[in-house]
Amino acid sequence: MHEIGIATSILECVAAEAQRHPGAQVIAVGVRIGELAAVDKDALDFAFECITRDTEWEHLKLEVEWCPRRQKCLACDEEFVVRELDLACPRCGADNSTCIGGTELDIAYLELEEPCAKS
Amino acid sequence: MREVVEKKVLSENDRLAAELRHRYREQNILCVNFISSPGSGKTALLEKTLASLAPSQPVAVLTGDIQTDNDARRLSRYGFPVRQIVTGGTCHLDARMIDRHLTEMNFRGPGLLLVENVGNLVCPSSYDLGEAAKIVLLSVTEGEDKPLKYPGIFHRASLMILTKTDLLPHVDFQPDLALGNARKVHPEIEYIALSSRTGDGFDKWLAWLDALQRKFQQTAAATN
């Protein structure tokens, strides 16, 4: 539901970053979304398409990396991806771990095309 | 060419939330953020809470809704300053809205700031308001699997309040199953079951809030 707001924030960030590269064309923006971030990928794609349509960003590609929930075992330090909400450590079986991934809502990178150098 | 950016998508909200958090600590304001589906009983919980607090206590309430000031009118009967934040379609409160309304209502600590978010289990979980705790409400007329369907908010909330427990004899809701589901998502989440209508369990909630306020004041005093 709030994906329009998220898409707008992404675009604002792209616009601000693009100003630091005058003349370059931004062709893609890479974002990371965690499964606990409460953002739906399809809704975000759709929102992004809607807010960029008929604007200078029409051809900007949104590249989403989906990040599963990851935990770190407090008993043996094993880091593991959580499947089907099973928080038990797959190595030692301990039921005592801390969340280290899955809440991401980050802009990771921009893909830029520099203008051709004038000869 | 790839340019590494590494920024939070909501970095502007996060920046403002950090400012709010700093202000709360400086002025000794404990801010809690209530989040639930529409109709889970946030306003009823707040009404009963306000009725239980001494009018001399410094308390302020911000209540968010997409439309109407009905909740603010309900909540303003208890003698504390209340402001309605009408979001006009936005499905959550953000740090900028809190900042603006807090400044306009001129609430200064020490005290307690109760924020009732827009009824929604999804979007409010993404927006940090600088609060000391998020509290998620689940009513017994909903499904026990809500924590599994909306893991984001149950993961971030410090406390889960099961509301409308006076209705338990009339519904098939199993509190233990709901709590088990919440703890699958967030093993450390705290839990209180209550009825705002009968007051059953309310003493536990008030004690929880009081304990949080004491802890917050101690931390604030230590860092200021």
Chai-1 contact restraints between the chains, C-beta under 6 A:
chainA,res_idxA,chainB,res_idxB,connection_type,confidence,min_distance_angstrom,max_distance_angstrom,comment,restraint_id
A,M1,B,C91,contact,1.0,0.0,6.0,A-B,restraint_1
A,M1,B,V122,contact,1.0,0.0,6.0,A-B,restraint_2
A,M1,B,C123,contact,1.0,0.0,6.0,A-B,restraint_3
A,H2,B,C91,contact,1.0,0.0,6.0,A-B,restraint_4
A,H2,B,H92,contact,1.0,0.0,6.0,A-B,restraint_5
A,H2,B,C123,contact,1.0,0.0,6.0,A-B,restraint_6
A,I6,B,V9,contact,1.0,0.0,6.0,A-B,restraint_7
A,S9,B,V9,contact,1.0,0.0,6.0,A-B,restraint_8
A,S9,B,L10,contact,1.0,0.0,6.0,A-B,restraint_9
A,I10,B,V9,contact,1.0,0.0,6.0,A-B,restraint_10
A,C13,B,K7,contact,1.0,0.0,6.0,A-B,restraint_11
A,E17,B,V5,contact,1.0,0.0,6.0,A-B,restraint_12
A,L36,B,P151,contact,1.0,0.0,6.0,A-B,restraint_13
A,L36,B,G152,contact,1.0,0.0,6.0,A-B,restraint_14
A,L36,B,H155,contact,1.0,0.0,6.0,A-B,restraint_15
A,A38,B,V122,contact,1.0,0.0,6.0,A-B,restraint_16
A,A38,B,S125,contact,1.0,0.0,6.0,A-B,restraint_17
A,A38,B,S126,contact,1.0,0.0,6.0,A-B,restraint_18
A,A38,B,G152,contact,1.0,0.0,6.0,A-B,restraint_19
A,L85,B,K184,contact,1.0,0.0,6.0,A-B,restraint_20
A,L105,B,V9,contact,1.0,0.0,6.0,A-B,restraint_21
A,D106,B,K8,contact,1.0,0.0,6.0,A-B,restraint_22
A,I107,B,V5,contact,1.0,0.0,6.0,A-B,restraint_23
A,I107,B,K7,contact,1.0,0.0,6.0,A-B,restraint_24
A,I107,B,V9,contact,1.0,0.0,6.0,A-B,restraint_25
A,Y109,B,R2,contact,1.0,0.0,6.0,A-B,restraint_26
A,Y109,B,V4,contact,1.0,0.0,6.0,A-B,restraint_27
A,Y109,B,V5,contact,1.0,0.0,6.0,A-B,restraint_28
A,L110,B,E3,contact,1.0,0.0,6.0,A-B,restraint_29
A,L110,B,V5,contact,1.0,0.0,6.0,A-B,restraint_30
A,E111,B,R2,contact,1.0,0.0,6.0,A-B,restraint_31
A,L112,B,M1,contact,1.0,0.0,6.0,A-B,restraint_32
A,L112,B,E3,contact,1.0,0.0,6.0,A-B,restraint_33
